[in-house]
Amino acid sequence: MNLSLKKRIAFSFAVANIMVLVIGFTIFYFLNSLNDQIEVITQNTNQNTILSEEISISAVRIIKLQKLIITNRAKEDDLEQLKSICSDFQDQLQNLSALYDSAEVRSTLTKMISYVDSLQTILGKVSPFDIRDDKGRAAVSKFADRILESFTEIQDIQFRQNQERDKQIKKIVGETRRYMLIDLIITFFATILLSLVIPGNVALPFKKINDAVRELQDCNFDVSIYYNKDDEIGELAKELNKMISSMKNFEDLRTDRISVERRKFDILANMVRRNVLIANANGELIYLNNQMYNQLNLDSDSILNKNISDTVISNDIKDAFELAIKRRSKIENHEICITHKKVEENEEGESIETEEDVFNGYANVIPIRAKESALDYYMMVLSKEAFS
């Protein structure tokens, strides 16, 4: 599916917004889950604490009344109060038992409730006068002590469970932190991936267009922009490819025209019975006619497209070209002498190197202006007679 550039950018923003929302809702979910779990633990702890305090108060009151019974100072109101405390104490223990799932706690609470029931049974059968004997006091003291022992066990268990609760809260917080960290890491890498893929997908065609333009600047017309999507960039790429094709056709025509003109000029220069040389403004030789090649006894590879100073051409020719390029003007009737080295044997058979004049005459250097009105080329024509 081909989307326009506008739609792709809108899609990128939509994906980014969705990611932000997903991150926000995920973090909110973890924090809300953490809050719910801690809230449940806190509520259970608060209920447990309230019931534990009520049980502690009831246990202390039972022990206090137990002392009155043991010391024979208990009255009928005290017994009634003890019965009421035991009834409330039993309800408190049952409520506390409902808060625990631990079999150990339930067993201890069940045993404690049975002791309270037994104490209530004894209190329901005796009067203040019956409980003053040793047997009655011993029975009340026995069950009161057992209730106290069971209460102590419950307190120890609650202390251990409080420690476990703290560990559980730490574990929940640690897991929530870990999940949030994993979520942030995944989000970080997803963001990096999207930041590489989406901008790259949008910027890649522009890079192709930029590369093609650079090739055109270097006069390389054998390039094309490959882009297979029907969007704004695709339309631009098609138009640029058409422009490149037109420029390539124009360049081919221009090259053919230049080639034809060069052939014409070469024919005309070779028809002239004079030596012709052409150099550019950088002092590089770019053309010699056949007469000049024969005169210098050189081939094109050793002289063309090379600076005049780096060739074996006569110094008089070099001086004439350098003077014309320096002045950017015409040079007339500059004396030229071209010599060739010749090796001969003397009477004694020794080889002697001598110089032989092969050309003595004059040179005219004519500057040729280009379209930019700069003296781009300099044509030299050699003649044995002075130019009039």
N, C-alpha and C positions, 0 to 999 in steps of 0.2 A: 504494500500500500504506500503510495507516494503522497506525502503530506507537504503542504507549502511551508516555506520558511517561517511564516507567521504562526502557522499551526504547530510547527515543531518547537518554536520558542515557547508558545503557550503550553504545549505539552510538558516541556521541561519545567516550567514554573508550577504546573499542576502536580508533577511528580515530586518536586521539592516540597510543596505544601502538604501533600499526602504524607511524605516522610516526617515532616514536622508534627503533623497530627498523630501519626502512628507512634512517634517517640513520646509525645505528650501523653497520649492515652495509655501507653505501656507503662510509663513512669507513674502515672496516676493510679493505674491498676495495682502496681506493686506497692505503692505507698498506702493505698486504700486497704489492700489485703493485709499489710503489716499493721495498719491501724485497727482493723477488725480483729485480728488475732490477739493483739495486745489488749484491746478493749475487753474481749472475752476473758482473757486471763486475769485482767484487772478486776472485772466484775466478780468472777469466782473467788479471787483473792479477798476482795472486800467483804463478800458474804461470809467467806470462811473466817475472816478476822472478826467480824461482828458476832457470829455464832460462837467462835472460840472465846471471845471475851464474856459473852453471856454464860457459857458453860463454866468458865473460870469463876465467875461471880457465884453461880449456883453451887459449884464444888466447894468454894470457900465457906459459903453459908451452911452447907451440909456439915462440913468439918466443925464449924463453930457450934452448931446445935449438937453435934456428936459429943463435943466436950461437955456441954451442959448436961447431956444424958449420963455421961460417964461419971461426972462429979455429983450426980443426984440433985442437980439444980434445975432440971427441966420441968416445965409446967405443961398443963394441957394445951395452952396456946402455942407453946413451942412445938409440941408434937403435931398440932394441926398445921403450923407453919412449915414444918419439915415435910409433911405429906404434900402440901402445896408445892414446895420447892422440888420435891421428887417428881411430881406430875409435870411441872414445867421443864425440869431437867430432862425428862424422858422425851418430851416434844423437841427440845433443842437438839438432843442426840440424834433423833430421827431425821430432823432437817439437815444436820451436819452430814449424816450418812448419805443423804441423797446427793450431796455435792461431790462425793468421792466415787471413783471407779476402781480404786485399788482394793484388792481382796484383803490385804493386810489391815487397812484402815476399817473396812466394813466389819471384819472379824472382831477387831478390838472394840468398835462401837457397839456391835451386837452383844458382846460379852458385858460391856459396861451397862447397856440397857437392861440386860438380865439381872445385873446386880441391883439396879435401881428398882426393878420390879419386885425383886426379893425383899428389898428394904421397905417398899411400899406395903407388901403383904404383911410383913412383921408389924409395921406401924398400924396397919388396919385391924390387927387382931388383939393388940395389947392396949392397956390403959397406962396412964402415967404411973400408977401404983405397981402395975405388973412389970413395967420396964425398969423399975428401980432395983429389982433383984439382979444378981450377978449374971444369971442366964440371959435375961433380956438385954442387959447392957452389953454383954459379950456379943450377942447376935447383931445388935445395931452397930457396934464398933467394928465387927468383922466385915460387914457389907460396906460400911463407910470407908474402911481402909482399902477394900478391893476397888471401890469406885475411884478412890484417890490414885491407886496404882494404875488403873486403866487410864485415868485422865493424864497421868504422867507419860504413859506410853503414847497416848494420842499427841501430846505436845512434842515428844521426840519425833514422831512420824511427820507431824506438820512442819517441824524445823527442817527435816530432810527434804520434804516436798517443796518447801520454800526455796531451798537451794536448787532443787531440780527445776523449779519454775524460773528462777533467775537464769539458769543455764538454757532453758527453753527459749526465754525471751532473747538472750544473746544469740542463740542459734537462728531464731527467726529473723532478727536484725541482720545477722551475717549472711543468711541466704538471700534476703531481700537486696542487700548491698551487692552480693555477687551477681544476682540476676540483672540488677540495674547496670552493673559494670559490663556484663556480657552484652546487654542491649546497647549500651553506649559504644562498645567496641564494634559490634556489628553495624551500627548506624554510621560510625566513623569510616569504616572501610566501604560501606555502601555509598556514602557521600563522596569519598575519593573516587570510587568507580564511576559514579554518575558525573562527577566534575571532569573526569577524563573522557568519558564516552560522549556525553551530550554536547559539550563545547567543541570537542573534536569533530563530531558529526556535523555540527553547524559550520565550523571554521575550515574543514577540509576542502570543500569546493572553492572557497576564497583563496586558499593556498595554491590550489591547482591553477586558478586564474592568474595569481601573482607570478607563479613560475612561468606560465606561458607568456606573460607580458615581458618578463626578464629575457626570455629567449628571443622575443621580437625585438627588444632593444639591441640584442647582439646580431640582428639581421638573420636570425634563424627562423625560416618560415615553415620548416618541416615539423611543426608542432600542432597539436590539437588538444582541446579540453574534453576529456571523457567524463561525462556526468549524465547518468541515466534516469534522473528524476524529473518529473514534469512540474517544477515549481519555478519561483522567480529566478533562482540561480540557474536552473536548467534553461530557461529562456535566454538569460544573459550568456550562458555558455554557447548556445546555438548561434546567437548573433555574433559572438566573438569568433567562433569557428568559421562563420561565413566571411567575416572581415579578414581573418588570417588566410583563407582560401583566395580571396580577391587580391590581397597583398602578395601572396605567392605567385599568382598568375601575372600580376603586374611586374614582379621582380623577374620572372622568367622572360616576359616580353622585353623588359629593360636590358636583361643580360644578353638576350638574342640581338637586340638592337645595337648594344655596345659591341658585341662580337662582329656583327656585320660592318659597323663603322670602323672597327679596328682592321678588319680585312681590307676594306676600301682604302683606309689610310696606308696600310702596309703595301698594297698594290701601287698606290700613287708614290709612296716614298721610294719604292724600289725602281719605279720608272724614272725617277729623277736621277741624273748622273752626278749627283753630289752625295756626300756623306751626311747622314742625318742621325742625331742622337736626341733622346728626350729623357729628362730627369724631373723628379718631383721636387716639391719645396723642401723635402728633408734631405736632398742630395743623393737620392737613390736613382740609379739608372733603370728606366722601365722599358726603353725601346731603342734598338739600333737597326738600321736597314741593312740589307745584304752587302752593299758596297762597303759599309763601315766594318762589318764583320770581316770581310776579306782584307780590308786595309789594316785592321788590327791583328789579323790572324788569330782570332779568339773564337770560342763557342759561347752560346747563350748562358750555359750553366755557370760559367766562371765570371760572369759580369752582370747579368740581369738581376734586378731586385737587391743589389748590393750597393753600399755607399761608395761614392766615387773614390773617396780616399783609400778604400780597401781594395781597389783594383789596380791592375798594371797599366791602366790607360796613361797616356802621356800627361806629364805635369802641366803642359800648356792647356790641355782640355780641362783638367781639374781646376786650374786657376780661373779659366773663363766661366765655368759653371758656378764656382764659389763666389766670384765677384758679382755675377748676375743675381744669384740667390740672396747675397748680402744686401745689394742695392735694391732688389726687387724691380729691376728695370732692364731695359734692353742694352745689350753689349754689341758694338759693331766693330768689324774688322780687327778682331783680336788675333795677333799672330800665333800660328800654330805650327809646330814642328813635331812630326811623328817619326821616330827612329826604331829600328829593329836591331837587335844584337846579332852579330855574325861572327862565326868562328872560322879562321883561316890558318893555313900552315905556311910558315916562312920557309926560307931556303934551307934552314937547318932542321926542318921537320917539326918544329915546335908549334903548338896550337896557340893562336893569338885571337883574343876576343875584340872585335871592333864593332862600332855602331854605324849603321847605314841609314841614311835619310830616305824614308819611303813616301813622305808627304811634307811639303812646305806650302803653307797658304794662310788663309784667314778664316775666322769663324764669326758668325753672327748668332747671338743667343736671343731668342724671342720669347718673352713671357706670355703665357696663355692664361687669361683670367677664367675662373670658374664662376658658377652662378652666385656664389657668395661674395664676388668681387675681390677674391684673394688670388694672389699669383701662385696657383697650385702647380703649374707645370712650366718647364723651360725647354724649348726646342732649339737645338744647335744645328746649324747648317754650315758645312765646311766647303770651302772653294779655294782653288789655287790662285784665283784673281781676287782683288779687293772688291767688296760689294759697293756699288755706286748708289 
